[in-house]
Amino acid sequence: MTHPLKARLGDKPILLMDDQFYTVGDYQLRLADVGVVVEHVATLDEALARIERTPNGYGLALLDLNMPEPKAPALLGYASELHLSPTSFNHGRCLGLHLWNQRATLELPYCYLSALPHFLGSAAGEFGDRDCVADFILDKATLLPSQLPDALVKVLEKWDALHRANGNTRSGGQS
């Protein structure tokens, strides 16, 4: 039987952006168990480059919040918009806000996966300033790797509901 996450994503991989290699392996194994391929990148700049190279190539992006400051000009502007300093704990938001602002063309659903979810900060336009930010941040400290596939199905369902409410089309893997 096909896991609902695999059915939802089809052949599209998940892009996992995280610089903490000790957790990435467990997530990759659990997602592989349900037939989902994961491409791991360790920097914001590398994630942005892959998304730009294959704009419709991913079914979901998992973004770690606690990332070093990006170097890509396309992301640096978001750091100032979010009032981040070079030592802030949530530079992953730069890519998240970029994906949110480009959602009409990229159609790439995303969520955050972080050991520091309390550092997310205010919505800053992300998720339409709705009170649903908590739906799109998964806590590494409480989410077992074996629970990740089911949690991602819920994220994609909430992403669809959010976009239906905003009058946008469904985003993600399969239509």
C-alpha positions as CSV (number, residue, x, y, z in Angstrom):
1,M,0.0,0.0,0.0
2,T,1.3,3.4,-0.9
3,H,1.8,5.9,1.9
4,P,-0.4,9.0,1.5
5,L,2.8,11.2,1.4
6,K,4.2,9.2,-1.5
7,A,0.8,9.3,-3.3
8,R,0.7,13.1,-2.7
9,L,4.2,13.8,-4.0
10,G,4.3,11.3,-6.8
11,D,7.8,11.2,-8.2
12,K,8.8,14.6,-6.8
13,P,11.4,14.6,-4.0
14,I,11.4,16.6,-0.9
15,L,14.1,19.3,-0.5
16,L,15.5,19.2,3.0
17,M,17.5,22.2,4.0
18,D,19.4,21.6,7.3
19,D,22.9,22.1,8.4
20,Q,22.6,19.6,11.3
21,F,23.6,16.3,9.7
22,Y,22.9,14.1,12.7
23,T,19.1,14.6,12.2
24,V,19.0,14.5,8.4
25,G,19.9,10.8,8.2
26,D,17.0,9.7,10.4
27,Y,14.5,11.8,8.4
28,Q,15.9,10.5,5.1
29,L,15.5,6.9,6.3
30,R,12.0,7.3,7.5
31,L,10.9,9.1,4.3
32,A,12.6,6.4,2.2
33,D,10.6,3.8,4.1
34,V,7.5,5.3,2.6
35,G,9.0,5.6,-0.9
36,V,9.8,9.4,-0.8
37,V,13.2,10.6,-2.1
38,V,14.9,13.4,-0.1
39,E,17.5,15.8,-1.5
40,H,19.5,17.3,1.3
41,V,21.3,20.7,1.2
42,A,23.2,22.3,4.0
43,T,22.9,26.0,3.1
44,L,20.2,28.5,2.2
45,D,22.1,29.5,-0.9
46,E,22.4,25.9,-2.2
47,A,18.7,25.3,-1.6
48,L,17.8,28.5,-3.5
49,A,20.1,27.4,-6.4
50,R,18.4,24.0,-6.6
51,I,14.9,25.5,-6.6
52,E,15.9,28.0,-9.3
53,R,17.5,25.2,-11.4
54,T,14.4,23.1,-11.3
55,P,11.5,25.4,-10.3
56,N,8.9,22.6,-10.4
57,G,11.2,19.8,-9.3
58,Y,10.2,19.4,-5.7
59,G,6.9,18.5,-4.0
60,L,7.8,20.0,-0.6
61,A,10.6,22.0,1.0
62,L,11.5,21.3,4.6
63,L,13.4,24.3,6.0
64,D,15.4,24.5,9.2
65,L,15.1,27.8,11.0
66,N,18.5,27.8,12.7
67,M,20.7,28.4,9.6
68,P,23.6,30.7,9.0
69,E,23.0,34.0,7.2
70,P,22.6,33.6,3.4
71,K,25.0,35.1,0.9
72,A,22.6,35.2,-2.1
73,P,21.3,38.7,-2.8
74,A,17.8,37.3,-3.4
75,L,17.7,36.2,0.2
76,L,19.7,38.9,2.0
77,G,16.9,41.4,1.5
78,Y,14.6,39.2,3.5
79,A,17.0,39.2,6.4
80,S,16.7,42.9,6.7
81,E,12.9,42.7,6.3
82,L,12.7,40.2,9.1
83,H,15.1,42.4,11.2
84,L,17.7,39.6,11.5
85,S,21.2,40.1,12.6
86,P,24.1,37.8,11.4
87,T,23.8,35.9,14.7
88,S,20.0,35.5,14.6
89,F,18.7,31.9,15.0
90,N,16.1,32.0,12.2
91,H,17.8,32.8,8.9
92,G,15.9,29.8,7.4
93,R,12.9,32.3,7.3
94,C,14.7,34.1,4.5
95,L,14.1,31.2,2.2
96,G,10.6,30.6,3.6
97,L,9.6,34.2,3.0
98,H,11.1,34.0,-0.5
99,L,9.1,30.9,-1.3
100,W,5.9,32.5,0.1
101,N,6.4,35.6,-2.0
102,Q,7.1,33.5,-5.1
103,R,4.3,30.9,-4.4
104,A,2.3,31.8,-7.5
105,T,5.1,30.9,-9.8
106,L,7.1,28.3,-7.8
107,E,4.1,26.5,-6.4
108,L,6.4,24.9,-3.8
109,P,4.7,24.2,-0.4
110,Y,7.1,24.4,2.5
111,C,7.3,24.1,6.2
112,Y,9.8,24.6,8.9
113,L,11.5,21.8,10.8
114,S,13.4,23.1,13.8
115,A,14.7,22.4,17.2
116,L,14.1,26.2,17.9
117,P,10.5,26.8,16.8
118,H,10.1,29.6,19.3
119,F,12.6,31.6,17.3
120,L,10.2,31.8,14.3
121,G,9.0,35.3,15.2
122,S,6.1,37.2,13.6
123,A,4.4,36.1,10.4
124,A,5.8,39.1,8.3
125,G,3.3,38.4,5.6
126,E,4.1,34.7,5.5
127,F,1.0,32.4,5.4
128,G,-1.1,35.5,4.7
129,D,-0.6,36.8,8.2
130,R,-3.1,34.2,9.4
131,D,-2.9,32.7,12.8
132,C,-1.8,29.4,11.4
133,V,2.0,29.7,11.5
134,A,2.1,26.9,14.1
135,D,0.6,24.6,11.4
136,F,3.8,25.1,9.3
137,I,6.5,24.5,11.9
138,L,7.5,21.1,13.1
139,D,9.5,20.8,16.3
140,K,12.5,18.4,16.0
141,A,12.5,18.0,19.8
142,T,9.0,16.4,19.9
143,L,8.6,14.9,16.4
144,L,10.0,11.4,16.1
145,P,11.5,10.7,12.7
146,S,9.0,7.8,12.3
147,Q,6.2,10.4,12.7
148,L,7.5,12.7,10.0
149,P,5.7,11.2,6.9
150,D,2.3,11.6,8.6
151,A,3.1,15.1,9.9
152,L,4.1,16.1,6.3
153,V,0.8,14.8,5.0
154,K,-1.0,17.1,7.5
155,V,1.2,20.0,6.5
156,L,0.3,19.6,2.8
157,E,-3.4,19.4,3.7
158,K,-3.1,22.6,5.6
159,W,-1.2,24.2,2.8
160,D,-4.0,23.3,0.4
161,A,-6.6,24.7,2.8
162,L,-4.6,27.9,3.1
163,H,-4.3,28.4,-0.6
164,R,-8.0,27.6,-1.2
165,A,-8.8,30.3,1.4
166,N,-6.5,32.7,-0.5
167,G,-8.1,31.8,-3.9
168,N,-4.9,30.2,-5.2
169,T,-4.7,26.8,-6.9
170,R,-3.4,23.7,-5.2
171,S,0.3,23.4,-5.0
172,G,2.5,20.4,-4.4
173,G,3.2,17.2,-6.3
174,Q,0.1,15.7,-7.9
175,S,-2.9,17.5,-9.3
